[in-house]
Amino acid sequence: MLALLQRVSEARVIVDGETIGAIGPGLLALVCAERGDTPAEADRLLAKMLKLRIFADEAGKMNRSVQDIEGGLLLVSQFTLAADTSGGNRPSFTNAADPQTGQALYEHLVARARTAHPKVETGRFAADMKVQLINDGPVTVPLRTPRTGTDNARGFV
């Protein structure tokens, strides 16, 4: 699975003019399931998101996680993270999971996040969403979980 994490002062998702998810300080996570991903990848991605130390401590050093600061987590599905732009000017999305699998993995990630973290908001899968955010820093971090059974199955890239 892929995620693009943005440390935010605030963020919100709007669908049809209505705010459906909003957080104050925390992480906006744009997430994408790729072909071959399983719930195990979603679980590893969530664990990394919650523990990633990208928030400032008292000395101003990035040394605290979203859990440490008790910040919000806004999870937004975004299949376009799987874009392959190597073949020309029109991106290919063949690396993205099919919509049914993508939705199932997104819902799994959301359910696990809600059991592991007290402040979880979401977008709406496959909706036309408007995402508003104030990136704090700016701090933006890409994550990709390695596939189970690969040589790099224990690390992130």
Secondary structure as GFF3:
##gff-version 3
##sequence-region A 1 157
A	DSSP	beta_strand	2	15	.	.	.	ID=ss1
A	DSSP	beta_strand	18	23	.	.	.	ID=ss2
A	DSSP	beta_strand	26	32	.	.	.	ID=ss3
A	DSSP	alpha_helix	39	51	.	.	.	ID=ss4
A	DSSP	beta_strand	55	56	.	.	.	ID=ss5
A	DSSP	beta_strand	62	64	.	.	.	ID=ss6
A	DSSP	beta_strand	72	77	.	.	.	ID=ss7
A	DSSP	three_ten_helix	79	82	.	.	.	ID=ss8
A	DSSP	alpha_helix	99	116	.	.	.	ID=ss9
A	DSSP	beta_strand	120	122	.	.	.	ID=ss10
A	DSSP	beta_strand	130	144	.	.	.	ID=ss11
###
